């Protein structure tokens, strides 16, 4: 019995530590997935050499609760300026990281969040976005 419990704990810990955000291949395919799944979109405008982008990726986007919530309730897309990834002109901002919450159509739901948002505040933000999105769906 103890061996089974230890095995389950190790398996769970390994799966949680290895969990990652399921990023869409690119903006277009992410929007197509969001439309099919009828989910809101997290769109991150980022850069590999940006200090705060790296902090966001290494902290908030590695948090198990954030990963779980995003993979369950959102379609996540990242666009790196230093890789010349496609970013719609209306979502371009001079600073990174910029975090947009979009409707499945690609239209912004709110003004973007700017900077490295910590996991707790990010979870609060995505809860608000999910609630607003669910309300909009129910009204249709």
C-alpha positions as CSV (number, residue, x, y, z in Angstrom):
1,X,0.0,0.0,0.0
2,X,2.8,2.4,0.9
3,X,4.6,1.6,-2.4
4,X,1.4,2.5,-4.3
5,X,1.0,5.8,-2.5
6,X,4.7,6.8,-3.1
7,X,4.3,5.9,-6.8
8,X,1.2,8.0,-7.1
9,X,2.9,11.0,-5.3
10,X,5.9,10.7,-7.5
11,X,3.8,10.4,-10.7
12,X,1.7,13.4,-9.7
13,X,4.7,15.5,-8.9
14,X,6.4,14.6,-12.1
15,X,3.4,15.4,-14.2
16,X,2.8,18.7,-12.5
17,X,6.4,19.7,-12.8
18,X,6.5,18.8,-16.5
19,X,3.2,20.6,-17.3
20,X,3.5,23.4,-19.8
21,X,1.1,25.9,-21.3
22,X,-0.2,24.6,-24.6
23,X,0.8,27.5,-26.9
24,X,-0.8,27.7,-30.3
25,X,1.5,27.3,-33.3
26,X,0.8,30.9,-34.5
27,X,-1.8,33.6,-34.3
28,X,-4.0,32.4,-37.1
29,X,-4.2,28.8,-35.9
30,X,-4.8,30.0,-32.4
31,X,-7.7,32.1,-33.4
32,X,-9.1,29.2,-35.5
33,X,-8.8,26.9,-32.4
34,X,-10.5,29.5,-30.2
35,X,-13.4,29.8,-32.6
36,X,-13.9,26.0,-32.8
37,X,-13.6,25.6,-29.0
38,X,-15.5,28.8,-28.2
39,X,-12.8,29.9,-25.7
40,X,-11.2,33.3,-25.0
41,X,-7.7,33.9,-26.1
42,X,-4.6,34.9,-24.1
43,X,-2.3,36.7,-26.5
44,X,1.2,37.5,-25.3
45,X,3.3,40.0,-27.2
46,X,6.8,39.2,-26.0
47,X,10.5,39.3,-26.8
48,X,13.2,36.8,-25.8
49,X,15.6,39.6,-24.7
50,X,13.1,41.5,-22.6
51,X,13.9,41.2,-18.8
52,X,10.3,41.3,-17.8
53,X,9.2,38.8,-20.5
54,X,11.7,36.3,-19.2
55,X,10.5,36.9,-15.6
56,X,6.9,36.3,-16.7
57,X,7.8,33.1,-18.6
58,X,10.0,31.8,-15.7
59,X,7.6,32.5,-12.9
60,X,3.9,33.1,-13.8
61,X,3.9,30.9,-16.9
62,X,5.5,28.0,-14.9
63,X,3.0,28.2,-12.0
64,X,0.9,24.9,-11.9
65,X,-2.4,26.8,-11.2
66,X,-1.8,29.2,-14.1
67,X,-0.9,26.4,-16.5
68,X,-4.0,24.4,-15.5
69,X,-6.4,27.3,-15.9
70,X,-4.9,28.5,-19.2
71,X,-4.9,25.0,-20.7
72,X,-8.5,24.3,-19.5
73,X,-10.2,27.6,-20.2
74,X,-8.2,29.6,-22.8
75,X,-6.4,29.3,-26.1
76,X,-2.9,30.7,-25.5
77,X,-0.8,32.4,-28.2
78,X,2.6,34.0,-28.0
79,X,4.2,36.3,-30.5
80,X,7.9,37.2,-30.2
81,X,8.9,40.5,-31.8
82,X,12.5,39.3,-32.1
83,X,11.4,36.3,-34.2
84,X,9.1,38.5,-36.4
85,X,6.1,36.5,-35.4
86,X,2.8,37.8,-36.8
87,X,1.0,40.3,-34.5
88,X,-2.1,42.1,-35.7
89,X,-1.4,45.8,-36.0
90,X,-4.2,46.7,-33.5
91,X,-2.5,44.5,-30.9
92,X,1.0,45.9,-31.3
93,X,2.4,47.9,-28.4
94,X,5.8,49.5,-27.9
95,X,6.4,47.7,-24.6
96,X,6.7,44.0,-23.8
97,X,5.4,41.9,-22.3
98,X,1.9,42.9,-23.3
99,X,-0.9,40.5,-22.3
100,X,-4.2,40.7,-24.2
101,X,-7.4,38.8,-23.6
102,X,-9.3,38.4,-26.8
103,X,-12.6,37.0,-28.0
104,X,-12.4,34.0,-30.3
105,X,-12.8,36.4,-33.2
106,X,-9.5,38.1,-32.2
107,X,-11.2,41.3,-30.8
108,X,-9.8,42.6,-27.5
109,X,-12.1,42.1,-24.5
110,X,-10.2,44.6,-22.3
111,X,-7.1,46.9,-22.5
112,X,-3.9,44.9,-22.2
113,X,-2.0,44.1,-19.0
114,X,1.6,45.3,-19.3
115,X,4.6,43.8,-17.6
116,X,5.4,40.8,-15.6
117,X,2.2,40.0,-13.7
118,X,2.7,37.6,-10.7
119,X,0.9,34.3,-10.6
120,X,-1.7,35.3,-8.0
121,X,-2.7,38.5,-9.8
122,X,-2.7,36.8,-13.2
123,X,-5.0,34.1,-11.8
124,X,-7.4,36.9,-10.6
125,X,-7.3,38.5,-14.0
126,X,-8.0,35.3,-15.9
127,X,-10.9,34.6,-13.5
128,X,-12.4,38.0,-14.4
129,X,-11.9,37.3,-18.1
130,X,-13.5,33.9,-17.9
131,X,-16.5,35.2,-15.9
132,X,-17.0,38.0,-18.5
133,X,-16.6,35.6,-21.4
134,X,-19.1,33.1,-19.8
135,X,-21.6,35.9,-19.2
136,X,-21.3,37.0,-22.9
137,X,-21.8,33.4,-24.0
138,X,-24.9,33.0,-21.8
139,X,-26.4,36.3,-23.2
140,X,-26.3,35.0,-26.8
